[in-house]
Amino acid sequence: MQHKAEPHLSRQILSTLSILLFALVSGFAVFTAAIWLQWLIYDEWLHWAGPLRFSGSVLAGVLTFAFVLRWRSAVRQQKIEMLRRFEKIAQMNDRIRNSLQVIECVTYAANPEATAPVRNAVDVIEGVLHEVLAEIRPAPHDELLINTTPPKSLTKSDSA
């Protein structure tokens, strides 16, 4: 089951603009930290009144920008590929369910006592499909099932 606080997979995929902005901010933060540390060490602690050297700080900022951009883009691509796989599973879900129903009906027609193991197998496969597909698009009734419990009059212990 999916928790309410956990966003859906499709909402976790960052846009290219947000990745670019995050990489820019990261690169600028490293550049600023390098300049500040250079000033702190040379001017305040060592009392060397020389000019600040920007080349190392710029290089650190550019490398950070490139690393963060590549890293976040790779993570985005992995999430997109995973979403594509889940969409393919979602498309196959109806076909699999229909085929399993045919197998169950044929088994029932041939031997009515043998349907219990087939029904159990169908339920297991359908349960796994629902777990996997809940990542993409949870069923609208799933939220109701999470927060409610059946009344006591509907439980098996009362009816037996």
Order of alpha helices (4+ residues) and beta strands (2+ residues): alpha-alpha-alpha-alpha-alpha
